[in-house]
Amino acid sequence: ILRRLSRRTARGIPANAILTQFVIVNVMLLTATFQSVVNYVQFSLTLCSALTVLGVFVLRWRRPELERPYRTWGYPLTPLIFLAISVWMIWHLLAEQSTRAPSLLGLVTAAF
């Protein structure tokens, strides 16, 4: 199924993946409550932001010789604070009774 979704058109557009995402999102919007949609979006955005900031640490550890044209203010304290707040937000979102934690985790697993 992943091979079929990753096929691209002659212009390089992954049309099957986009259409599949469109169908999933519309089914979710039509069948879920507004709050659960907000929870899914919050979970996804917070997780992606945290992984991006975590990537700063990984890149500095694995490739210390790379030129750094942009320096993170307060490194490593500010990214660590951001990561701590992100983990706290994700933890509380998953611990909330109205959140469907397994479906959130399944959504993220499917995305990666």
C-alpha positions as CSV (number, residue, x, y, z in Angstrom):
1,I,0.0,0.0,0.0
2,L,2.9,2.4,0.8
3,R,4.4,1.8,-2.7
4,R,1.1,2.7,-4.3
5,L,0.7,5.8,-2.2
6,S,4.2,7.0,-3.0
7,R,3.8,6.9,-6.8
8,R,4.1,10.3,-8.4
9,T,2.5,11.8,-11.5
10,A,4.5,13.0,-14.4
11,R,4.8,16.3,-12.7
12,G,6.2,14.7,-9.5
13,I,3.0,15.1,-7.4
14,P,2.1,12.2,-5.0
15,A,-1.5,12.3,-6.1
16,N,-2.6,9.0,-4.4
17,A,-1.1,10.1,-1.1
18,I,-2.8,13.5,-1.3
19,L,-6.2,11.9,-2.2
20,T,-5.9,9.4,0.6
21,Q,-5.1,12.1,3.1
22,F,-8.0,14.1,1.8
23,V,-10.4,11.2,2.4
24,I,-9.0,10.5,5.9
25,V,-9.3,14.1,6.9
26,N,-12.8,14.5,5.6
27,V,-14.0,11.3,7.3
28,M,-12.5,12.6,10.5
29,L,-14.1,16.0,10.2
30,L,-17.5,14.5,9.5
31,T,-17.5,11.9,12.2
32,A,-15.4,13.4,15.1
33,T,-16.2,16.2,17.5
34,F,-14.6,19.6,17.1
35,Q,-12.6,19.1,20.3
36,S,-11.1,15.8,19.1
37,V,-10.1,17.3,15.8
38,V,-8.3,20.1,17.8
39,N,-6.6,17.5,20.0
40,Y,-5.3,15.6,16.9
41,V,-4.0,18.9,15.4
42,Q,-2.4,19.9,18.7
43,F,-0.8,16.5,19.2
44,S,0.6,16.5,15.6
45,L,1.9,20.0,15.7
46,T,3.5,19.7,19.1
47,L,5.1,16.4,18.3
48,C,6.5,17.7,15.0
49,S,7.9,20.9,16.6
50,A,9.5,18.9,19.4
51,L,11.1,16.5,16.9
52,T,12.5,19.4,14.9
53,V,14.1,21.0,18.0
54,L,15.4,17.6,19.0
55,G,17.0,17.4,15.6
56,V,19.1,20.4,16.5
57,F,20.7,18.4,19.3
58,V,21.1,15.3,17.1
59,L,22.7,17.3,14.3
60,R,25.2,19.1,16.7
61,W,26.1,15.8,18.2
62,R,26.5,13.8,15.0
63,R,28.0,16.5,12.8
64,P,29.9,19.0,15.0
65,E,32.1,20.1,12.1
66,L,29.2,21.6,10.1
67,E,29.1,25.3,9.7
68,R,26.4,26.9,11.7
69,P,25.1,30.1,9.9
70,Y,22.4,30.5,12.6
71,R,23.0,30.2,16.3
72,T,20.3,29.2,18.7
73,W,19.9,31.9,21.4
74,G,20.6,30.4,24.8
75,Y,21.6,27.0,23.5
76,P,21.2,24.5,25.0
77,L,18.9,25.9,27.7
78,T,16.2,27.4,25.4
79,P,15.7,24.3,23.3
80,L,15.7,22.1,26.4
81,I,13.0,24.2,27.9
82,F,11.0,24.0,24.7
83,L,11.3,20.2,24.6
84,A,10.3,19.9,28.3
85,I,7.1,22.0,27.7
86,S,6.4,20.0,24.5
87,V,6.7,16.7,26.3
88,W,4.5,18.0,29.1
89,M,1.8,19.1,26.6
90,I,1.9,15.8,24.8
91,W,1.8,13.9,28.1
92,H,-1.3,15.8,29.3
93,L,-3.0,15.5,26.0
94,L,-2.6,11.7,26.1
95,A,-3.6,11.5,29.8
96,E,-6.8,13.5,29.2
97,Q,-9.9,11.3,29.5
98,S,-11.6,12.6,26.3
99,T,-8.5,12.0,24.2
100,R,-8.3,8.8,22.3
101,A,-4.6,8.1,23.0
102,P,-4.3,4.9,21.0
103,S,-5.7,6.6,17.9
104,L,-3.4,9.5,18.3
105,L,-0.4,7.2,18.6
106,G,-1.6,5.2,15.6
107,L,-2.0,8.3,13.6
108,V,1.6,9.4,14.3
109,T,2.9,5.9,13.7
110,A,1.2,5.8,10.3
111,A,2.6,9.2,9.4
112,F,6.1,8.1,10.0
